[in-house]
Amino acid sequence: MRKDECFYLGKIAKKFSFKGEVLIFLDTDEPELYQNLESVFIEYNKNLVPFFIDKSSIHRDKFLRVKFEDVDTELEADNMKNLEVYLPLTMLPKLEGTKFYFHEIIGFKVTDQRLGDIGTVHAILDNAAQPIFEIFKGQKQVLVPMIDSFIIEVNRKEKELVLNTPIGLVDLYLE
């Protein structure tokens, strides 16, 4: 399995018991969707390696307590600390309406209701307090905060994102 065919589920935060259990911090708003997994992929030496799960349960809202097959000691579990956990993209629940996964709108044409075509989504910048659409119109970079009230439509069929941005926000970049 290649990394571009997967989504980031979380990171192994720490060992949990002397029997080889670990706690995975889940990077999701719905951890209960992932409590009965059969397996996950763990990034090890830049490769995704499948790990099969003996048992798992939700632990303190955002953690998944996991006992992997063939991980039986405290030391083995401790050596897994900070490793990233992935699942195939096919396991993502389908979203509708104006909800979307960041990876799915990369390359979408962006239309502003007032200004028309303002470019193509190049990336989602998610390292600030507010995620930001990074849009390019030719060589010009346009940054738009990802605010629910700005998002009018996500047209997956046409690969188009329709926004309604405040006067001046996008104009500033395109002048």
Secondary structure, 3 states (H helix, E strand, C coil): CCHHHEEEEEEEEEECCCCCEEEEEECCCCHHHHCCCCEEEEEECCEEEEEEEEEEEEECCCEEEEEECCCCCHHHHHCCCCCEEEEEHHHCCCCCCCCCCHHHHCCCEEEECCCEEEEEEEEEECCCCCCEEEEEECCEEEEEECCHHHEEEEECCCCEEEECCCCCCCHHHHC
